[in-house]
Amino acid sequence: MTQTQQVIDTMRRLGGIATFGKLNSEVDFSFWGTKTPEASVRRIVQNSPDIFKLRPGL
């Protein structure tokens, strides 16, 4: 399973909406092999076309 797929599956499990803090606490980073997994989650959420982002004011 890729990192992106793991983040998407975690978000689905959390009901489809989550903050970065909640994602960071729920995603299993044990096999990612990165020094900054929180930054990787942020990058995945911000750059993935599969994740819909809520904009301020909506």
TORPA-4810 file (N, C-alpha, C, O; in nm, 3 decimals):
<nodes>
NODE_1_0.084_-0.117_0.000_0.000_0.000_0.000_0.090_0.124_0.000_0.186_0.132_0.076_M
NODE_2_0.056_0.218_-0.084_0.136_0.340_-0.093_0.101_0.435_0.021_0.000_0.418_0.089_T
NODE_3_0.186_0.534_0.040_0.161_0.634_0.145_0.031_0.709_0.116_-0.049_0.733_0.206_Q
NODE_4_0.011_0.746_-0.010_-0.110_0.818_-0.049_-0.234_0.734_-0.020_-0.331_0.785_0.035_T
NODE_5_-0.231_0.609_-0.057_-0.345_0.521_-0.033_-0.370_0.503_0.116_-0.486_0.494_0.158_Q
NODE_6_-0.266_0.498_0.196_-0.282_0.484_0.340_-0.349_0.608_0.399_-0.435_0.596_0.486_Q
NODE_7_-0.311_0.726_0.352_-0.373_0.850_0.401_-0.520_0.855_0.359_-0.605_0.892_0.439_V
NODE_8_-0.550_0.818_0.236_-0.688_0.819_0.188_-0.773_0.718_0.265_-0.886_0.749_0.302_I
NODE_9_-0.721_0.599_0.288_-0.795_0.498_0.364_-0.821_0.544_0.508_-0.929_0.521_0.562_D
NODE_10_-0.722_0.609_0.568_-0.740_0.660_0.704_-0.847_0.768_0.706_-0.929_0.772_0.798_T
NODE_11_-0.847_0.855_0.607_-0.948_0.961_0.601_-1.087_0.901_0.583_-1.183_0.948_0.644_M
NODE_12_-1.100_0.799_0.501_-1.229_0.732_0.484_-1.276_0.670_0.615_-1.393_0.680_0.652_R
NODE_13_-1.183_0.606_0.686_-1.216_0.543_0.814_-1.262_0.646_0.917_-1.343_0.615_1.004_R
NODE_14_-1.211_0.768_0.907_-1.248_0.875_1.000_-1.376_0.948_0.958_-1.410_1.050_1.017_L
NODE_15_-1.444_0.899_0.858_-1.570_0.959_0.816_-1.557_1.055_0.699_-1.654_1.124_0.666_G
NODE_16_-1.443_1.061_0.636_-1.425_1.144_0.517_-1.373_1.284_0.544_-1.346_1.359_0.450_G
NODE_17_-1.358_1.319_0.669_-1.307_1.453_0.701_-1.214_1.441_0.822_-1.245_1.371_0.918_I
NODE_18_-1.102_1.511_0.817_-1.006_1.502_0.927_-0.912_1.621_0.922_-0.884_1.675_0.815_A
NODE_19_-0.863_1.660_1.037_-0.761_1.764_1.044_-0.624_1.697_1.026_-0.612_1.575_1.033_T
NODE_20_-0.522_1.779_1.003_-0.387_1.723_0.991_-0.346_1.655_1.120_-0.282_1.550_1.116_F
NODE_21_-0.381_1.712_1.233_-0.348_1.652_1.362_-0.410_1.515_1.379_-0.344_1.423_1.427_G
NODE_22_-0.536_1.501_1.341_-0.604_1.372_1.352_-0.542_1.271_1.256_-0.522_1.155_1.293_K
NODE_23_-0.511_1.313_1.133_-0.446_1.222_1.038_-0.311_1.176_1.090_-0.277_1.058_1.082_L
NODE_24_-0.234_1.270_1.144_-0.100_1.235_1.195_-0.108_1.137_1.311_-0.019_1.054_1.328_N
NODE_25_-0.214_1.146_1.392_-0.225_1.054_1.504_-0.278_0.917_1.463_-0.254_0.819_1.532_S
NODE_26_-0.350_0.910_1.352_-0.413_0.784_1.310_-0.332_0.705_1.207_-0.344_0.582_1.201_E
NODE_27_-0.250_0.772_1.126_-0.174_0.703_1.021_-0.055_0.630_1.084_0.013_0.684_1.171_V
NODE_28_-0.031_0.508_1.039_0.082_0.428_1.089_0.207_0.461_1.007_0.216_0.426_0.889_D
NODE_29_0.304_0.530_1.069_0.426_0.573_1.000_0.538_0.472_1.013_0.650_0.501_0.969_F
NODE_30_0.515_0.357_1.069_0.622_0.264_1.104_0.705_0.217_0.985_0.823_0.187_1.002_S
NODE_31_0.649_0.210_0.867_0.724_0.159_0.752_0.747_0.265_0.644_0.792_0.231_0.534_F
NODE_32_0.718_0.390_0.673_0.732_0.494_0.572_0.878_0.524_0.539_0.908_0.552_0.422_W
NODE_33_0.966_0.521_0.632_1.107_0.546_0.605_1.139_0.690_0.573_1.231_0.717_0.495_G
NODE_34_1.066_0.783_0.629_1.091_0.925_0.608_1.120_0.991_0.742_1.071_0.946_0.846_T
NODE_35_1.198_1.096_0.739_1.232_1.164_0.864_1.121_1.257_0.911_1.111_1.287_1.030_K
NODE_36_1.037_1.303_0.819_0.929_1.396_0.853_0.796_1.344_0.798_0.747_1.395_0.698_T
NODE_37_0.737_1.243_0.862_0.613_1.187_0.810_0.496_1.286_0.814_0.407_1.279_0.730_P
NODE_38_0.495_1.379_0.911_0.388_1.478_0.917_0.390_1.568_0.794_0.284_1.603_0.741_E
NODE_39_0.509_1.605_0.750_0.521_1.686_0.629_0.477_1.607_0.507_0.421_1.664_0.413_A
NODE_40_0.503_1.478_0.507_0.460_1.393_0.395_0.309_1.385_0.389_0.251_1.390_0.280_S
NODE_41_0.243_1.374_0.503_0.096_1.372_0.506_0.042_1.503_0.453_-0.052_1.504_0.373_V
NODE_42_0.100_1.615_0.496_0.057_1.746_0.448_0.072_1.756_0.296_-0.018_1.806_0.228_R
NODE_43_0.185_1.709_0.244_0.208_1.715_0.099_0.107_1.629_0.025_0.053_1.670_-0.077_R
NODE_44_0.082_1.509_0.076_-0.013_1.418_0.011_-0.151_1.480_0.006_-0.217_1.478_-0.098_I
NODE_45_-0.196_1.537_0.118_-0.331_1.596_0.122_-0.339_1.718_0.031_-0.440_1.736_-0.037_V
NODE_46_-0.237_1.801_0.027_-0.242_1.922_-0.052_-0.227_1.896_-0.202_-0.281_1.972_-0.282_Q
NODE_47_-0.155_1.791_-0.241_-0.126_1.769_-0.383_-0.208_1.658_-0.448_-0.204_1.645_-0.570_N
NODE_48_-0.281_1.580_-0.372_-0.354_1.467_-0.428_-0.485_1.513_-0.492_-0.564_1.580_-0.427_S
NODE_49_-0.507_1.477_-0.617_-0.635_1.512_-0.681_-0.751_1.427_-0.629_-0.867_1.456_-0.658_P
NODE_50_-0.721_1.322_-0.554_-0.824_1.233_-0.501_-0.886_1.285_-0.372_-0.985_1.229_-0.324_D
NODE_51_-0.831_1.391_-0.315_-0.880_1.446_-0.188_-0.939_1.582_-0.215_-0.874_1.671_-0.270_I
NODE_52_-1.066_1.599_-0.176_-1.136_1.727_-0.191_-1.105_1.815_-0.071_-1.123_1.773_0.044_F
NODE_53_-1.058_1.936_-0.097_-1.023_2.029_0.009_-1.136_2.129_0.031_-1.188_2.186_-0.065_K
NODE_54_-1.174_2.150_0.156_-1.272_2.254_0.189_-1.200_2.388_0.192_-1.092_2.400_0.249_L
NODE_55_-1.262_2.485_0.132_-1.202_2.618_0.129_-1.264_2.705_0.239_-1.378_2.683_0.277_R
NODE_56_-1.191_2.803_0.289_-1.249_2.894_0.388_-1.370_2.965_0.330_-1.369_3.008_0.215_P
NODE_57_-1.472_2.977_0.411_-1.592_3.049_0.369_-1.700_2.959_0.312_-1.810_3.006_0.282_G
NODE_58_-1.672_2.830_0.296_-1.775_2.741_0.243_-1.858_2.685_0.353_-1.950_2.607_0.328_L
</nodes>
